[in-house]
Structures are given as C-alpha cells and as structure tokens.
Amino acid sequence: MIYGLAAKLPLSETYRLVTQLTRAAASVPANIAEGHARGSRRDYANFLAVAKGSLMETETFVMLTVRLNYLSDDQAAPGLRLIAEISKMLTALRSRLLSPEPS
C-alpha cells in the first residue's frame, strides 16, 4: 500500500521523499523477520521495537505527503489506518515476548 502511495508522488520527490518513505516501509517487515530469526525472545522483542520505529517513520512521511499537498487526506487515510493496526500488533507481540514464559 505504501509503495502505491509513493508512486503517486511527484517525480521531483523520487530521490527524496519517495526513497525515504519506501525504505522506512520496507524496513518494518525486514526487522520483524530478522528478529524472528534470532535465538531469543528478548532479541526478537528488540527488533520489533526497531520495526515499530520504522513504522512510525513511515507514518510521519505519509503525513508529510499530505501536508505538502502531494496526497489528499482521503488518499493517505487507508495507509494511515493500516499503520495504526500494525502498530497495535507490534506492541501486543512485543508485550507477549517480554512477559514471563509460563512454567
């Protein structure tokens, strides 16, 4: 979805906002995958925190596209809703990983 929004940005932003937006968005699943491949719950939780940081960076860039009048509120809304949903999922998963394991 974020790549679709990025494609709507002006060509003048190709090497500026488009690059930052797509890198931040791609970093989210990459950090989740890397954390999952680690050997401990704590490592995984740390990578989930990094993924959430990248997600919030993505959100900021999407909001910036609206403020710069590159996208309308209606165009950005589905992406922002998805970001909010993923943020909740990352928070819940991280909380579970950091809670004590049942005996």
Wavefront OBJ file of the C-alpha trace (Angstrom):
o trace
v 0.000 0.000 0.000
v 2.800 2.415 0.887
v 4.568 1.723 -2.402
v 1.297 2.571 -4.153
v 1.119 5.882 -2.331
v 4.759 6.593 -3.112
v 4.056 6.057 -6.809
v 1.598 8.970 -6.683
v 4.233 11.438 -5.530
v 5.766 13.891 -7.999
v 8.916 12.921 -9.877
v 10.763 15.726 -8.095
v 10.470 13.667 -4.897
v 11.864 10.438 -6.400
v 15.235 10.718 -4.676
v 13.941 12.477 -1.582
v 10.602 11.640 -0.004
v 9.837 8.568 -2.147
v 13.135 6.947 -1.218
v 12.739 7.679 2.489
v 9.112 6.530 2.529
v 9.732 3.237 0.765
v 12.894 2.445 2.759
v 11.093 3.041 6.045
v 8.148 0.886 4.941
v 10.409 -1.945 3.736
v 12.356 -1.828 6.986
v 9.307 -2.858 9.029
v 8.940 -6.460 7.772
v 12.709 -6.796 7.370
v 13.254 -6.090 11.074
v 10.409 -8.401 12.071
v 11.958 -11.198 10.007
v 15.464 -10.594 11.320
v 14.241 -10.530 14.911
v 12.272 -13.733 14.437
v 15.410 -15.455 13.176
v 17.309 -14.523 16.346
v 17.728 -17.021 19.116
v 15.948 -15.304 21.977
v 12.648 -13.695 22.808
v 14.464 -10.582 24.038
v 16.323 -10.199 20.733
v 13.057 -10.617 18.841
v 11.384 -8.017 21.065
v 14.234 -5.577 20.405
v 13.865 -5.987 16.656
v 10.112 -5.457 16.997
v 10.888 -2.138 18.698
v 13.100 -1.187 15.755
v 10.333 -2.249 13.360
v 7.869 -0.042 15.221
v 10.290 2.869 14.934
v 10.434 2.354 11.183
v 6.651 2.131 11.105
v 6.353 5.474 12.896
v 8.861 6.930 10.448
v 6.651 5.660 7.620
v 3.631 7.283 9.258
v 5.481 10.582 9.510
v 6.389 10.510 5.827
v 2.804 9.709 4.817
v 1.559 12.598 6.942
v 4.195 14.826 5.347
v 2.919 13.945 1.866
v -0.484 15.275 2.927
v 0.968 18.460 4.447
v 2.911 19.078 1.241
v -0.331 18.581 -0.742
v 1.104 15.650 -2.680
v -1.671 13.374 -1.411
v -5.146 14.132 -0.113
v -6.369 13.063 3.304
v -8.591 10.510 1.547
v -5.646 9.029 -0.359
v -3.488 8.755 2.771
v -6.208 7.507 5.139
v -6.083 3.783 4.237
v -2.316 3.715 4.678
v -2.526 5.530 8.000
v -5.206 3.116 9.223
v -3.032 0.154 8.264
v -0.059 1.721 10.046
v -2.156 2.136 13.208
v -3.285 -1.501 13.034
v 0.254 -2.806 12.516
v 1.478 -0.622 15.379
v -1.014 -2.264 17.749
v 0.020 -5.711 16.527
v 3.713 -4.986 17.088
v 3.022 -3.621 20.566
v 0.958 -6.674 21.544
v 3.505 -9.149 20.193
v 6.382 -7.345 21.891
v 4.495 -7.327 25.213
v 3.907 -11.068 24.956
v 7.551 -11.724 24.191
v 8.690 -9.685 27.175
v 6.243 -11.239 29.623
v 7.498 -14.180 31.669
v 7.130 -17.530 29.952
v 4.636 -19.883 31.607
v 6.273 -22.669 33.588
l 1 2 3 4 5 6 7 8 9 10 11 12 13 14 15 16 17 18 19 20 21 22 23 24 25 26 27 28 29 30 31 32 33 34 35 36 37 38 39 40 41 42 43 44 45 46 47 48 49 50 51 52 53 54 55 56 57 58 59 60 61 62 63 64 65 66 67 68 69 70 71 72 73 74 75 76 77 78 79 80 81 82 83 84 85 86 87 88 89 90 91 92 93 94 95 96 97 98 99 100 101 102 103
